[in-house]
Amino acid sequence: MWEVVKAAGTLDLNSSYLYLLLARDFADTCVVAEHEGRVVGFVTGYRPPQRPEVVFLWQVGIRPEMQGHGLGKRLVTAFLRQPGADRASILETTVTPSNEASRALFRAIARELDTECRVEPCFRSDDFPDSGHEDEELFVIGPYRPSALNRLAN
Ligand SMILES: CC(C)(COP(=O)(O)OP(=O)(O)OC[C@H]1O[C@@H](n2cnc3c(N)ncnc32)[C@H](O)[C@@H]1OP(=O)(O)O)[C@@H](O)C(=O)NCCC(=O)NCCS
């Protein structure tokens, strides 16, 4: 996952230790896609402890040569079907205003779940201690029904 983030370029690169912890302790809210024995895409997330109806998607990344072929949608679908997303009815994530691919991805997921996608302010650029970070807008997708997940393509 750390290697894919480095290759994808637009994502915040966290420490390699952080990705090891996610794989060890949050595997039921994370998925990876493998191609010819190597990881080519991933989703990480968690359940916000105070809001059991929500599953939060932290990062989604696809190797550049695999982007634009439906893998992002397949990975988010797999993420929503993970045991860790069980009984969630709302998908949340944050996206920067300039990330057209990511915005299109989550709008497509909302459409296919037959639900709405609200976009709200979340973290502002000046909330980040490191300079040069864009605003992060909150995408709230839902509520969706469990049966809607069955309609999504694999
Ligand atoms: C964002 C990302 C995960 C999308 O994954 P992907 O496999 O390329 O996307 P998909 O092929 O599944 O496409 C999903 C939807 O987004 C649209 N889309 C994909 N790339 C797009 C682009 N560059 N511009 C506009 N729309 C785009 C597709 O048309 C599709 O919409 P549709 O179903 O309405 O036709 C991938 O581009 C990526 O890894 N980007 C770099 C890392 C990143 O920015 N992650 C997100 C941070 S929040």
The ligand as a MOL file (V3000), in Angstrom:
LIG
                    3D

  0  0  0     0  0            999 V3000
M  V30 BEGIN CTAB
M  V30 COUNTS 48 50 0 0 0
M  V30 BEGIN ATOM
M  V30 1 C -9.1200 8.1400 -7.8750 0
M  V30 2 C -8.8180 6.7180 -8.3280 0
M  V30 3 C -8.7490 5.7940 -7.1170 0
M  V30 4 C -9.9830 6.2430 -9.2480 0
M  V30 5 O -9.7750 4.8920 -9.5880 0
M  V30 6 P -9.8980 4.4060 -11.1080 0
M  V30 7 O -9.7120 2.9450 -11.1530 0
M  V30 8 O -9.0000 5.2240 -11.9420 0
M  V30 9 O -11.4260 4.8180 -11.4230 0
M  V30 10 P -12.5260 3.9620 -12.2090 0
M  V30 11 O -11.9340 3.5270 -13.5290 0
M  V30 12 O -13.1010 2.9330 -11.3200 0
M  V30 13 O -13.6140 5.1010 -12.5310 0
M  V30 14 C -14.6050 5.4690 -11.5700 0
M  V30 15 C -15.3950 6.6410 -12.1290 0
M  V30 16 O -14.5580 7.8050 -12.1850 0
M  V30 17 C -14.4550 8.2760 -13.5290 0
M  V30 18 N -13.0580 8.7170 -13.7120 0
M  V30 19 C -11.9500 7.9410 -13.5630 0
M  V30 20 N -10.8550 8.6810 -13.7880 0
M  V30 21 C -11.2950 9.9280 -14.0900 0
M  V30 22 C -10.6190 11.1380 -14.4150 0
M  V30 23 N -9.2840 11.2090 -14.4730 0
M  V30 24 N -11.3750 12.2620 -14.6390 0
M  V30 25 C -12.7220 12.2080 -14.5690 0
M  V30 26 N -13.4190 11.0730 -14.2600 0
M  V30 27 C -12.6960 9.9500 -14.0300 0
M  V30 28 C -14.8240 7.0910 -14.4050 0
M  V30 29 O -15.3520 7.5040 -15.6580 0
M  V30 30 C -15.8900 6.4220 -13.5500 0
M  V30 31 O -17.1190 7.1110 -13.6260 0
M  V30 32 P -18.4040 6.4940 -14.3760 0
M  V30 33 O -18.7300 5.1960 -13.6900 0
M  V30 34 O -19.4370 7.5590 -14.1760 0
M  V30 35 O -17.9760 6.3030 -15.8100 0
M  V30 36 C -7.4850 6.6290 -9.1330 0
M  V30 37 O -7.5690 7.5060 -10.2390 0
M  V30 38 C -6.2460 6.9610 -8.3060 0
M  V30 39 O -5.6580 6.0870 -7.7030 0
M  V30 40 N -5.8310 8.2370 -8.3030 0
M  V30 41 C -4.6180 8.6450 -7.5670 0
M  V30 42 C -4.8180 8.5720 -6.0720 0
M  V30 43 C -6.0110 9.4000 -5.6060 0
M  V30 44 O -6.1520 10.5610 -6.0010 0
M  V30 45 N -6.8410 8.7960 -4.7460 0
M  V30 46 C -8.0390 9.4290 -4.2180 0
M  V30 47 C -7.7360 10.3410 -3.0740 0
M  V30 48 S -9.2440 10.8240 -2.2820 0
M  V30 END ATOM
M  V30 BEGIN BOND
M  V30 1 1 1 2
M  V30 2 1 2 3
M  V30 3 1 2 4
M  V30 4 1 2 36
M  V30 5 1 4 5
M  V30 6 1 5 6
M  V30 7 2 6 7
M  V30 8 1 6 8
M  V30 9 1 6 9
M  V30 10 1 9 10
M  V30 11 2 10 11
M  V30 12 1 10 12
M  V30 13 1 10 13
M  V30 14 1 13 14
M  V30 15 1 14 15
M  V30 16 1 15 16
M  V30 17 1 15 30
M  V30 18 1 16 17
M  V30 19 1 17 18
M  V30 20 1 17 28
M  V30 21 1 18 19
M  V30 22 1 18 27
M  V30 23 2 19 20
M  V30 24 1 20 21
M  V30 25 1 21 22
M  V30 26 2 21 27
M  V30 27 1 22 23
M  V30 28 2 22 24
M  V30 29 1 24 25
M  V30 30 2 25 26
M  V30 31 1 26 27
M  V30 32 1 28 29
M  V30 33 1 28 30
M  V30 34 1 30 31
M  V30 35 1 31 32
M  V30 36 2 32 33
M  V30 37 1 32 34
M  V30 38 1 32 35
M  V30 39 1 36 37
M  V30 40 1 36 38
M  V30 41 2 38 39
M  V30 42 1 38 40
M  V30 43 1 40 41
M  V30 44 1 41 42
M  V30 45 1 42 43
M  V30 46 2 43 44
M  V30 47 1 43 45
M  V30 48 1 45 46
M  V30 49 1 46 47
M  V30 50 1 47 48
M  V30 END BOND
M  V30 END CTAB
M  END
